[in-house]
Amino acid sequence: MEEYIGGTVPDRLARNVYEVDEGNPHIEVNQEIAKATGTGKLLVRICPAHVYSEAENGDIEVEYAACLECGTCRAVAAPGALTWHYPQSSMGIMFREG
């Protein structure tokens, strides 16, 4: 049986490793649809990794390198508001906690 390694959530998340595929984001937001449907504000509130933020002009900015690939955004986004696919092989998050 494995030994439990404690710590705060931020400490445990910091153990994860990210391989960023520079120039090939796996998340894109359709700004028009996101604004019209309210999806943008919802993404900002619901993402557990805080990948989404709202700019002063109301656009939704995406820090795709921080994505936990949990799929929460895909579950709540209005049709067409979000393009999301898994990163290419060997890219993305590598979880270090079980």
Secondary structure as UniProt FT lines:
FT   HELIX           9..13
FT   TURN            14..15
FT   STRAND          17..19
FT   TURN            22..23
FT   STRAND          27..29
FT   HELIX           31..37
FT   HELIX           39..46
FT   TURN            48..49
FT   STRAND          52..54
FT   TURN            56..57
FT   STRAND          60..62
FT   HELIX           64..66
FT   HELIX           72..76
FT   TURN            79..81
FT   STRAND          82..84
FT   TURN            89..90
FT   STRAND          92..94
//
